[in-house]
Structures are given as structure tokens and as C-alpha cells.
Amino acid sequence: MKAIIADKEGKLHLENVNTPTIKEGEVLIKIIASGFNPIDYQMLENELERKLMHSPILGRELSGIVVEVGENVKDFKVGDAVFSGSGSMGSNGTYAEYIAIRESVVVHKPNFLSFAQAAGIPSAGLTALQSFNRMKLQNSDSVLITGAAGGVGAMLVKILLANKFTNFIVTAGNEESIQSLKEIGVKESQIINYKTDDVATFSLAKNNQQKFDFVVDLVGNKIGEIAAKLLKSNGTFLDVTALSTEESRETLFNKGAIIMNISNYTYSVEKEYGYYKNGLSELVRLIKEKSVTPPNIEIIGELNIETVTKAHEILRLNKTKGKKLIMQVSI
């Protein structure tokens, strides 16, 4: 099969490699579409993220068709349309034509989702759902979300609104991102343009000069430092990026903050595979009931180096404009 391989220097190569063979309880999936996530390029550049690489083939979410089933597979048959957030649990990543993966992390793709839409759901959707579930919000709580127009942020906002929680403020970096947030139900009065507005001043002004009970940081680095200062003492800070700085960590320590590190990876380490199937099934239910809309997607290109390089650069520069980036692997 064709696959995009990352070498030890972090450079990418399109190569022909062996199609993975399935084990007991696994299915072999012909990948139709693969989603891009910031962790993909971060694994090439960040030592902490690189430790999560268990295959030189990147990519953590997919949709496709089952072409082979292993022994004792109960829920799937050849020809089933499926999708999954594979993480590091498959034989390889999803920048490839095929993947072998345990059936316990795979779900059936409903007809009301295209393959491209389904491939854009797992990583961002599970991260957003985990964030929402762990916050256990009360109506009186206030929430600040940085970088809300990205895949995780947009899905989290949709889940908040689906649960009739509206006491949140978000940041975005350009007019396209701001417009995408308005289209999913965020009011203009809830949005801060971090490129033109002083985030600290505007955040407090929009929250009655009060600091926030919860901060969800989807950006990290300098924005994370500002966000940490906007958290109440003993508040809860959700770190979704692993890009905190020494300054932000010191700020949070001095505030006595509760820090929630949001990671889907931990559930594969602990072999809690139900997290993936249950979470994806919940997201399908929300979309079916029209409580949440599918991700706004953009197909960047086919399985080649140019597509991956372009997608990584858009993610690195935070210029997704509210769209989930997808690679069309096959038809």
C-alpha cells in the first residue's frame, strides 16, 4: 500500500509499504478519508509529542470500508462503512491506504454523514466531549475558550450550546474564524479577536470584570499565559495543547488552580477502549438528533506529500478558518 512515512529527521516520504495484517479482534479498513490534527505536525517538531509516535505513519482519525475481519470480530463485516479515532492503537497511522485496528474502537458510519465528515469527527469530537464531561459545569459558571474556531473549539461550543450553556467567551484570530463561530450560534458579544483586541481587557469586560471559573486553552504558548491570568483562584484550567510555558505553569500554581490535561491517548494506554466507541456513538447521536452539526470540512487534497505539507502549515499557522482539514485517501 501507499503511505506517507516520517523519517528520523521528521521529513516525510511517500512510499510503498506492506499492507498490515489483522490479528484476532481486528478489522482491516480501506481508508477513504483521513483527518488532520495539530498533533500530527507537533509529533514532527515537539519532543513530548514525538514520544507518542508508535508508527512512522502519522494520522489519528479515519473513515473507510471494512475489507477483512479477524477472528472473533462480532460487530462488523466486509463492506461496512466505518470511522474511528485510531490514536496509536492501529498497525499504522491514517496517512495510508489501509489500517488494521481493533474493532472495539470502531463505529459504523451512518448514512447521514459523508466519509469526509466522519473522518473529521473522532479526534476533535472526543476531545471536546471529554472536556465538556470533565468540567461538570453549573449554570453559574463562566468559561473562557481560546482558539475556539478550530476543530476542538467548534465542537465544544456546539456541545455547550446543545446543553443550553451560554455563559462562555471565546477567542478567534481572523474574520473567517469569527464568522464560522457566529454560524454555529456564538453571539458577537461573546467573541474576542485576539489579533486586534487586548484579550485580557476584553475578556474581563465581557464577563462583568470577573475572572473565569474555567479556562479551556486550545492555543498554548503566549495565549495560554494570558488565559492562565484570567482564571479565578482555585479555578479549573483545561490544557488541551501540552504547549504550556513556564510562566503559565507558575501562574496556575500561584492561583491554586486545578489543571485538567485533556488527552484521548490516555484511554488507549489504559486499554479503556470503550471510551472511543461510546464517545463516538454519543457524537453520532447528537448529530442525528441535530443537537450538534457535523464539522465544517475542507478537503485539502489526495494522499501525497503536498497535501500533508499544506495541511500541517495551515494548522501550524492556525489558519483553518473554522474548517476541519481532510485528506481524500481513496474514493
C-alpha positions as CSV (number, residue, x, y, z in Angstrom):
1,M,0.0,0.0,0.0
2,K,1.0,3.6,-0.3
3,A,1.7,5.5,2.9
4,I,3.4,8.7,3.9
5,I,6.4,7.9,6.2
6,A,8.1,10.2,8.6
7,D,11.9,9.5,8.9
8,K,14.0,10.1,12.0
9,E,14.7,13.7,11.0
10,G,11.0,14.4,10.7
11,K,10.9,14.6,6.9
12,L,8.0,13.0,5.0
13,H,8.3,10.5,2.2
14,L,5.6,8.8,0.1
15,E,6.5,5.1,0.0
16,N,5.1,1.6,-0.9
17,V,4.9,-0.5,2.3
18,N,3.3,-3.8,3.2
19,T,-0.4,-3.7,3.9
20,P,-1.0,-4.5,7.6
21,T,-2.2,-7.9,8.6
22,I,-5.0,-8.2,11.1
23,K,-5.0,-10.0,14.4
24,E,-7.8,-11.6,16.4
25,G,-10.4,-9.0,17.2
26,E,-9.2,-6.6,14.5
27,V,-10.6,-5.3,11.2
28,L,-8.7,-4.2,8.1
29,I,-10.1,-0.9,6.8
30,K,-9.5,0.6,3.4
31,I,-9.2,4.3,4.3
32,I,-11.4,6.7,2.3
33,A,-10.6,9.9,4.2
34,S,-8.2,10.9,6.9
35,G,-8.4,13.9,9.2
36,F,-5.5,16.3,10.1
37,N,-4.8,17.4,13.7
38,P,-2.2,19.7,15.2
39,I,-0.7,16.7,17.0
40,D,0.4,15.4,13.6
41,Y,2.9,18.2,12.9
42,Q,3.7,18.6,16.6
43,M,4.9,15.0,16.6
44,L,7.5,16.0,14.0
45,E,8.6,19.1,16.0
46,N,7.9,18.5,19.7
47,E,9.8,16.1,21.8
48,L,6.9,15.4,24.2
49,E,4.5,14.7,21.4
50,R,7.1,12.6,19.5
51,K,7.1,10.1,22.4
52,L,3.5,9.3,21.4
53,M,4.7,8.1,17.9
54,H,4.4,4.3,17.7
55,S,4.5,4.2,13.9
56,P,6.4,6.3,11.3
57,I,3.0,6.8,9.6
58,L,1.1,9.8,11.1
59,G,-2.6,10.4,11.3
60,R,-5.1,9.6,14.1
61,E,-8.6,9.5,12.6
62,L,-10.2,7.9,9.5
63,S,-13.3,6.8,7.7
64,G,-13.4,3.9,5.3
65,I,-14.7,0.4,4.3
66,V,-14.0,-2.9,6.1
67,V,-12.3,-5.2,3.7
68,E,-11.3,-8.0,6.1
69,V,-12.3,-9.1,9.6
70,G,-10.3,-11.1,12.1
71,E,-11.3,-14.0,14.3
72,N,-14.0,-13.2,17.0
73,V,-15.0,-9.9,15.4
74,K,-18.7,-9.6,16.2
75,D,-19.9,-6.1,15.2
76,F,-18.5,-5.7,11.6
77,K,-18.5,-7.5,8.3
78,V,-16.7,-6.9,5.0
79,G,-18.3,-3.9,3.2
80,D,-19.3,-2.0,6.3
81,A,-18.7,1.8,6.2
82,V,-17.0,2.8,9.4
83,F,-15.0,5.5,11.1
84,S,-12.6,5.7,14.1
85,G,-10.1,7.7,16.1
86,S,-7.3,5.3,15.9
87,G,-4.7,7.1,18.0
88,S,-1.7,4.8,18.4
89,M,-3.7,1.6,18.5
90,G,-3.6,0.5,14.9
91,S,-0.8,-1.1,13.0
92,N,0.0,2.3,11.5
93,G,-1.4,5.8,11.2
94,T,-4.0,7.1,8.8
95,Y,-1.8,8.7,6.2
96,A,-2.1,5.4,4.3
97,E,-4.4,3.3,2.2
98,Y,-5.1,0.7,4.8
99,I,-5.1,0.3,8.6
100,A,-5.6,-2.7,10.9
101,I,-7.4,-1.7,14.1
102,R,-9.2,-3.4,16.9
103,E,-13.0,-3.4,16.5
104,S,-13.5,-2.1,20.0
105,V,-12.6,1.5,18.8
106,V,-14.5,1.4,15.5
107,V,-18.1,2.5,14.9
108,H,-20.5,2.2,12.0
109,K,-20.7,5.3,9.8
110,P,-24.3,6.5,9.5
111,N,-25.7,7.3,6.1
112,F,-26.3,11.0,7.1
113,L,-22.5,11.5,7.3
114,S,-20.2,11.6,4.3
115,F,-16.9,9.8,4.6
116,A,-15.1,13.2,4.8
117,Q,-17.4,14.4,7.6
118,A,-17.0,11.2,9.5
119,A,-13.2,11.4,9.3
120,G,-13.3,14.9,10.8
121,I,-15.2,13.8,13.9
122,P,-13.1,11.5,16.1
123,S,-10.1,13.5,17.5
124,A,-11.8,16.9,17.8
125,G,-15.1,15.4,18.8
126,L,-13.8,13.1,21.5
127,T,-11.5,15.8,22.9
128,A,-14.4,18.3,23.0
129,L,-16.7,15.7,24.6
130,Q,-14.1,14.8,27.2
131,S,-13.6,18.5,28.0
132,F,-17.3,19.1,28.5
133,N,-17.9,15.9,30.6
134,R,-15.0,16.6,32.9
135,M,-15.9,20.2,33.6
136,K,-19.3,19.3,35.1
137,L,-20.5,22.8,34.5
138,Q,-23.1,24.6,36.7
139,N,-25.3,27.3,35.2
140,S,-23.5,29.9,37.3
141,D,-20.0,29.0,35.9
142,S,-18.2,31.1,33.4
143,V,-15.9,29.7,30.7
144,L,-13.2,31.2,28.5
145,I,-12.2,29.2,25.4
146,T,-9.1,30.2,23.5
147,G,-8.8,29.3,19.8
148,A,-12.5,28.3,19.7
149,A,-12.8,28.2,15.9
150,G,-10.6,25.2,15.5
151,G,-11.9,21.6,15.4
152,V,-12.0,21.0,19.1
153,G,-13.2,24.5,19.9
154,A,-16.0,24.5,17.4
155,M,-17.3,21.1,18.6
156,L,-17.0,22.1,22.3
157,V,-19.1,25.2,21.5
158,K,-21.7,23.1,19.8
159,I,-21.9,20.7,22.7
160,L,-22.2,23.7,25.2
161,L,-25.0,25.2,23.2
162,A,-26.7,21.8,22.8
163,N,-26.7,21.6,26.6
164,K,-28.1,25.2,26.8
165,F,-24.9,26.6,28.4
166,T,-24.2,30.1,27.1
167,N,-22.0,31.7,29.7
168,F,-18.8,31.5,27.7
169,I,-16.4,33.8,26.0
170,V,-14.2,32.7,23.0
171,T,-11.2,34.0,21.2
172,A,-10.5,33.8,17.4
173,G,-7.8,35.2,15.2
174,N,-9.4,36.3,11.9
175,E,-12.8,37.3,10.3
176,E,-13.3,33.9,8.7
177,S,-12.9,32.2,12.1
178,I,-15.2,34.7,13.8
179,Q,-17.8,34.2,11.1
180,S,-17.6,30.5,11.5
181,L,-18.3,30.8,15.2
182,K,-21.3,33.0,14.5
183,E,-22.7,30.4,12.1
184,I,-22.8,27.8,14.9
185,G,-24.5,30.1,17.3
186,V,-21.9,32.2,19.1
187,K,-23.0,35.8,19.6
188,E,-20.7,38.6,18.5
189,S,-20.7,39.9,22.1
190,Q,-19.1,36.6,23.1
191,I,-16.2,36.8,20.7
192,I,-12.7,38.4,21.1
193,N,-10.4,38.9,18.1
194,Y,-7.0,38.2,19.7
195,K,-5.2,39.8,16.8
196,T,-6.8,43.2,17.2
197,D,-8.3,43.2,20.8
198,D,-6.5,43.1,24.1
199,V,-7.6,39.6,25.3
200,A,-7.3,40.3,29.0
201,T,-9.1,43.6,28.9
202,F,-11.9,42.4,26.6
203,S,-12.4,39.1,28.4
204,L,-12.9,40.8,31.8
205,A,-15.2,43.4,30.2
206,K,-17.4,40.7,28.7
207,N,-17.5,38.8,32.0
208,N,-18.6,41.7,34.2
209,Q,-15.0,42.3,35.3
210,Q,-14.8,38.9,36.8
211,K,-12.2,36.2,36.2
212,F,-13.4,32.9,34.9
213,D,-14.3,29.7,36.7
214,F,-13.0,27.6,33.8
215,V,-10.4,28.3,31.1
216,V,-10.2,25.9,28.1
217,D,-6.8,26.6,26.4
218,L,-6.7,25.4,22.8
219,V,-3.7,27.5,21.8
220,G,-1.0,27.4,24.4
221,N,2.2,29.5,24.5
222,K,1.6,33.2,24.9
223,I,-2.2,33.0,24.6
224,G,-2.0,30.3,27.3
225,E,-0.1,32.7,29.6
226,I,-2.8,35.3,29.2
227,A,-5.6,32.8,29.7
228,A,-3.9,31.5,32.9
229,K,-4.0,35.0,34.4
230,L,-7.7,35.2,33.6
231,L,-8.6,32.2,35.7
232,K,-10.1,32.6,39.2
233,S,-8.1,31.5,42.2
234,N,-8.8,27.8,42.6
235,G,-10.4,27.7,39.2
236,T,-10.0,24.9,36.6
237,F,-7.7,25.1,33.7
238,L,-8.1,22.7,30.8
239,D,-4.8,22.2,28.9
240,V,-5.6,20.6,25.6
241,T,-2.3,21.5,23.9
242,A,0.7,20.4,26.0
243,L,2.1,23.8,25.0
244,S,2.1,25.4,28.4
245,T,5.0,27.7,29.3
246,E,7.0,28.1,32.4
247,E,5.2,31.4,33.0
248,S,1.7,29.9,32.6
249,R,2.5,27.0,34.9
250,E,3.8,29.4,37.6
251,T,0.7,31.5,37.3
252,L,-1.6,28.5,37.7
253,F,0.4,27.1,40.6
254,N,0.1,30.5,42.4
255,K,-3.6,30.5,41.8
256,G,-4.0,27.1,43.3
257,A,-5.6,26.0,40.0
258,I,-7.0,22.6,39.2
259,I,-5.3,21.6,35.9
260,M,-7.1,19.1,33.7
261,N,-4.8,17.7,31.0
262,I,-7.2,16.6,28.2
263,S,-5.9,13.6,26.3
264,N,-7.6,10.8,24.3
265,Y,-4.3,8.9,24.3
266,T,-4.5,8.0,28.0
267,Y,-7.5,5.8,27.4
268,S,-5.6,3.7,24.9
269,V,-2.7,3.4,27.4
270,E,-5.1,2.1,30.0
271,K,-6.9,0.0,27.4
272,E,-10.2,1.6,28.2
273,Y,-11.4,1.2,24.6
274,G,-15.0,1.8,25.5
275,Y,-14.1,5.5,25.8
276,Y,-13.7,5.6,22.0
277,K,-16.7,3.6,20.9
278,N,-19.0,5.2,23.5
279,G,-17.8,8.7,22.8
280,L,-18.1,8.4,19.0
281,S,-21.6,6.8,19.4
282,E,-22.6,9.7,21.6
283,L,-21.4,12.2,19.0
284,V,-23.3,10.3,16.2
285,R,-26.4,10.5,18.4
286,L,-26.0,14.3,18.9
287,I,-25.6,14.8,15.2
288,K,-28.5,12.6,14.3
289,E,-30.8,14.5,16.7
290,K,-29.5,17.7,15.2
291,S,-28.3,18.9,18.6
292,V,-24.9,19.2,17.1
293,T,-23.9,19.8,13.4
294,P,-21.2,17.8,11.7
295,P,-17.8,19.5,11.3
296,N,-17.3,22.1,8.6
297,I,-14.7,20.4,6.4
298,E,-12.2,21.3,3.7
299,I,-10.7,18.5,1.6
300,I,-7.1,19.6,1.1
301,G,-6.0,17.0,-1.4
302,E,-5.2,13.4,-2.0
303,L,-2.6,11.0,-0.4
304,N,0.6,12.8,-1.2
305,I,3.4,14.9,0.4
306,E,2.0,18.2,-0.9
307,T,-1.4,17.6,0.7
308,V,0.2,16.8,4.1
309,T,2.7,19.7,4.0
310,K,-0.1,22.1,3.1
311,A,-2.4,20.9,5.9
312,H,0.4,20.9,8.5
313,E,1.3,24.5,7.6
314,I,-2.4,25.7,7.8
315,L,-2.6,24.1,11.3
316,R,0.7,25.5,12.4
317,L,-0.3,29.0,11.4
318,N,-3.8,28.5,12.9
319,K,-5.5,29.4,9.6
320,T,-8.1,26.7,9.4
321,K,-10.8,29.4,9.3
322,G,-13.1,27.2,11.2
323,K,-12.8,24.2,9.0
324,K,-11.6,20.6,9.7
325,L,-8.9,19.6,7.2
326,I,-9.4,16.3,5.4
327,M,-7.3,14.2,3.1
328,Q,-9.1,12.2,0.4
329,V,-7.2,8.9,0.5
330,S,-9.3,7.0,-1.9
331,I,-12.8,7.0,-3.5
